[in-house]
Amino acid sequence: MPQKVRIALDAMGGDVGAAVVIPGAAIALSRHPDAEFLLFGDSAKIVPELDQHPRLKAVSRVIHTDVAVSMEDKPSQALRRGRKTSSMWLALEAVKKGEADVAVSAGNTGALVAMARFCLRMLEGIDRPALAAIWPTRRAKCVVLDLGATIGGDAHHLVALAAMGGALASVLFEKPRPTVGLLNIGVEEIKGHQEIREAGEMLRSMNLPQLDYIGFVEGDGIGKGEADVIVTEGFSGNIALKAAEGAVRQMMDLLRSAIKASWLAQIGYLLARGAFRVLREKIDPKNYNGSVVLGLNGIVVKSHGGSDAEGFARAVDVGYEMARFDLLTKINQTLNRDGGALAPAPVAQEAVS
Amino acid sequence: MPQKVRIALDAMGGDVGAAVVIPGAAIALSRHPDAEFLLFGDSAKIVPELDQHPRLKAVSRVIHTDVAVSMEDKPSQALRRGRKTSSMWLALEAVKKGEADVAVSAGNTGALVAMARFCLRMLEGIDRPALAAIWPTRRAKCVVLDLGATIGGDAHHLVALAAMGGALASVLFEKPRPTVGLLNIGVEEIKGHQEIREAGEMLRSMNLPQLDYIGFVEGDGIGKGEADVIVTEGFSGNIALKAAEGAVRQMMDLLRSAIKASWLAQIGYLLARGAFRVLREKIDPKNYNGSVVLGLNGIVVKSHGGSDAEGFARAVDVGYEMARFDLLTKINQTLNRDGGALAPAPVAQEAVS
């Protein structure tokens, strides 16, 4: 990787587009002065924004295209209309051509995953992409995947997710051997689905040097911080993330209306507002923006479509770190080197009788 | 149903047993003076508790047994050791024999579901039991099922869950035609699993008089109150519930430690503590205790194993209401009467050309 981190941005992605992406990039640049940007999209919209951020302008190149994938496009429509021409595709292609180290888009998730898969192709041994997000816990943070890039999957898929999530966590949290748990339920006698039990057995017998498999984790174990990486197929991962987000939002609403209902509570709130700010800071989805699309020959980060400039900057931060600390190499090592996750299981030595 | 509501209690169930169950029953009796109780378990433990609650004692009968299912017993162990003899089994059997209108147990979930299935048998047309819980939402409350009585399931299973959940919601919320949504994710082009889409089509074409099918609901739609009933198979239902519970607990922890860190915030908290009490009241799991085991020839309510007397009383309240308002008849109507959920789909009339 060259000295600079070269970041390709889909400047048209998200609910707002350039008016969020460009100021967001400017914020990220202030935190990472060694970043450079390729900005793909409608130059008539990008350039006026860029003119307001001269430092960003100095390290950016604008590549014009009229075509943008809309937030409503289905993946197949996006591919049909936007392949080779859209700002989303061109940002991904820059990574493919080696002109950028990472692509960041706030465009629609389904389209981005489909295009990334089509443009960058899957890593050797990986069948399907996955979306990984950073989740706040009581103890610190954890990585949860897959959040819905695809749904379902056998034990090998779960093991691949564990390996990729482990590599991501080792980069993000600077842990050489992050703990990994499989999301499961504790009610049934024989716990959970067959494929989860199988994946657990595989991970245990592999005993990978790059990750520490700790067993099953239930839904409430995510927030408790029971593991650095929580692995599950995309359906339940998506449900878990959204149910938790919904519960938090609902609680904030309830608290707000309870406080509004009493003037004493309002005074109390004013006095305690420092504490509330700490809380909001810790749980604000904006601070956890930036899901990583894993499993590809290239690094792609998905920003929330509705995020503001500060939120988008966080997604750029994630992309920067993934590129700077060479996520792809780490993933490949975990998957393939020294009896990695995709190597055949070691044969037990026969005991001498 | 006779004038009185007769409630069979597994007095040994839960982490504590009689010392929670008996005071809990006393609290529930104060709210429902027309209840009567059958108390199954070790009379040496039950009677001393009962002596402290003379009003409860006056409407209770103690049926002694030495055998209790432990919280650690696997379902198969519980059945082997506790069938026909344990306090859990005897409470269920009282319902089967028509001596009680409902059974309530805080015993272990897997054992209770297995025993209930074995003792009471499934309703006609229902293959598997389901666990339904009441969930607080921004707007009011909703019913979520299945929370893990079994995992997986085809479209017919989901339709049966919708019908049973609808009947439960109509009793709980006094709505003649509660809204029902299928839990799903919104990322993939063709949303979610095949069986969910199929179930959606079936529910739409059935257009049942007892429930209003509104389509798919995402994970964050549960807390928003998008439907009175949220239907999903047991794995994702369990994950959703626990992830949301975990997020709420985590948030309360964060808030608590943020407030503790500043004396100004502590004063603010004192002033606002009425508002916090309102919040706690609204989200306290204790106030939502009591999951209903659905699909059986009889009403069974599961209390959380770790709940206190007030929590257990809530579970008894749920059981009381289910019996008083004749949940079973409502379920059977929704399932079978007038082209109910289990009737064959109506054949479209041919248009006269």
Interface residues (C-beta under 8 A of the other chain):
Chain A: K74 P75 S76 T109 G110 V113 A114 L131 P136 T137 R138 L147 G148 A149 T150 I151 G152 L183 I185 V187 E188 E189 G192 H193 E218 G219 D220 G221 I222 G223 K224 T232 G234 F235 S236 N238 I239 A240 L241 K242 A243 A244 E245 G246 A247 V248 R249 Q250 M251 D253 L254 L255 A258 I259 A261 S262 L264 A265 Q266 I267 G268 Y269 L270 L271 A272 R273 G274 A275 F276 V278 L279 K282 I283
Chain B: K74 P75 S76 T109 G110 V113 A114 L131 P136 T137 R138 L147 G148 A149 T150 I151 G152 L183 I185 V187 E188 E189 G192 H193 E218 G219 D220 G221 I222 G223 K224 T232 G234 F235 S236 N238 I239 A240 L241 K242 A243 A244 E245 G246 A247 V248 R249 Q250 M251 D253 L254 L255 A258 I259 A261 S262 L264 A265 Q266 I267 G268 Y269 L270 L271 A272 R273 G274 A275 F276 V278 L279 K282 I283
